[in-house]
Amino acid sequence: MSDHSSRRLIMGMLSSLAMLLILGLGVELLLRQYSLRQHELEQQRLLAHAYEVRAVLLAELNATLHLATGLASYIPAKQGRIDEAELQPWLRGLFEQGRHIRNIGLAPGNRIDFLYPLAGNESALGLYYPDIDAQWPAIQRVIASRKPHLVGPLSLLQGGQGLIYRVPVYLNDQSYWGLISTVIDFDQLAAEVESIARKRGIAVTITPAGQTTIPAKQDALDLSVSLAGAQWQLQATPLNPAKKTFTGLRMLGWGLAFTVAGLIGFALHTQQRRANLLLALNQSQRDFLQAFELAPQGMVLMTAEGGLLVVNQAFCRLLQLPPEQLLHRPLHSFCPPAEHEALSAHVSAIRPGHNNSWFLTLVDAQHLQIPVECSAAILGSLGGADEVRILHVQDMRERLRLQRLQSEFTASVSHELRTPLTAIAGALGLINGGVLGEVPHAMQQLLQIAHANSLRLQALIDDLLDMEKLMAGKIRVELRDQWLWPLLEEAVAHNQPYADQYQVLLHLVGPPCSVRVAVDEQRLAQVLANLLSNAAKFSPPGARVSLLVEEHADQVRVSVQDQGAGIDDDFKARIFSKFSQADASDSRQKGGTGLGLAISKELLERMHGRIGFDSVKGQGSTFWFELPLHATSTQRANL
Amino acid sequence: MPDLKRILHVEDDPSIQAVAKVALEAVGGFTVLSCSCGQDALDQVQGFAPDFILLDVMMPGMDGPQTLQELGRMVDITQIPVAFMTAKVQPNEIEHYRSLGARDVIIKPFDPMQLATQVRAIWSRSRG
């Protein structure tokens, strides 16, 4: 991965991480807001319930205190004289109405003389307040204030906690009569209030104001309760405080944050990749267009019909025309009219994966004809045009000039070699033929060697010239319908003297066939001479080379079977290539240029035939060629 | 039928000229006049009165076909057969030579031992 890509990847990851942190922070802020709101709602609810509980408490107490206050009005009305018989049912009613009253005591002259109910409170009867040091100062302040006063909760002698409501009673003459002391069962009252509070989901604690016995609790709410001179603090706390961790919400929020950050990161990454791809594509297109524009050969983009869309500098130079005179014109408008039809056929035949090459003549601005080779491929869509073709235009002038030079050179050198060789071989042939008289034996042997090698050199030059002519298309093969068998007989007869040098017998295997073929007689003889001489050369002395004919439905196969050593496997693939010899030393040992089979192959193909071979190492070889049968082959030959 | 005795051979290469002369004289028993160019042949054809003319194709100055055309103006080549000796033996080239009046073509390189036989065969065919 390149540094550039790594940096982009890291930037992408950092962006995603930053996005995650921002979203996470958002989640935490929302949770905090939500938590505060919940807390506020809880406080409001707690406050409402605490007010409600306080109201219940006050209502309960007030109801009781009013009863006691009413009793205090009764005594002045009786001028302080208490008739127990009259008071008894009245107190009973009072006691029954005041649900939390534990007892009511009347203390004329500060001594408790009358107590209702007496049962369970006997210990308090006869109690004289001034004797109670702990209570007397407070009682004195109540008497002095002339106002009822509520105190407590206090531990009662009878057990439990109680509130004591003391009402100083003054007679109509303003003289002090005594005290009415109503003991309220605080435990019961508190239990009832707490029960009501619990039903509302809160817990309450009532303590005298100023005491700090109740530890401050989180989420606790304190309300003051004032009644008849008593000051209490009512502390309310929620029974089931809401959990403030919000684990579920937090997980959900962070999960969403992760998901969103991931999605954004993925989207960014995808976008980045797309941008990179687009960048690479743009770069690739720029590179392509630059290479296209600066290519040393002519390059053209054209429509399926051959209309020029884009041309490069080399193409403009080739035709010596500016681009504006080339674009949007059909390619054939730059060709001679005789080639229009062929060009259209080539352009319409362009197919993907095919070898779409052809030769063409272009005409430049000076009306000069330029031979070119075109190679085309389908490029695809471009700029709104479908199936754009890309055309490579190769100026052939230089190549053709070099080919012509090479051809002329080969022809010239070969001709210049052949002329003196003809003279040498001819002269040696005449001497060896005894035309000029008897030659001494020792000299004759050397003259024969010289003659044989001059003939060999002649054959080599002939092969070179033939191959050059074949390649240059200069050899014209003129097919003529004729009987095959006489051509084979002639070939055997003509090549037997050569085979004699190797003590090999050429044998045309009968019976004679009645086959007509369309061949160039001279060129078929050349092929047969090549195959037969090869077979003779590579056969051991005393061997027989067979020439066989097999007639098939629409073709005839002629085989030359030798008894040589066979062909090496690694040589088989290149046996018909030019200058091929199984071993470099073969050309010296056996003679030949390595062109014979290549020439035979070319010649047979010109005669619409084909050549091949079958060979097993050590078991000889069979070279064969096949030619199409002529239509009149069914006629019997006059052989 | 008159016998084939005198052959005019036109060849610019002295070696080929010499070999052909020996081959035709020593093997075939003919009388040979060798000319090294077309003009030389034109100058000597009437004095030599050949029975057969052998012409090289590629020669400096006047080539074989041109020489043949000029010879045709000087002698009756329907009575004196003319054959080309050349390596240029494409079918179309042979057709061209025939159209100029040549009876046949002897392919170079030739076999000197067979040259006389080849010449005699052409001469015989031309006489029907």
Interface residues (C-beta under 8 A of the other chain):
Chain A: H415 R418 T419 P420 L421 T422 A423 I424 A425 G426 A427 G429 L430 G433 V435 L436 Q458 K474 I475 R476 E478 D520
Chain B: D13 S15 I16 A18 V19 A20 V22 A23 A26 V27 M58 A87 Q90 P91 N92 K108 P109 F110 D111 P112 M113
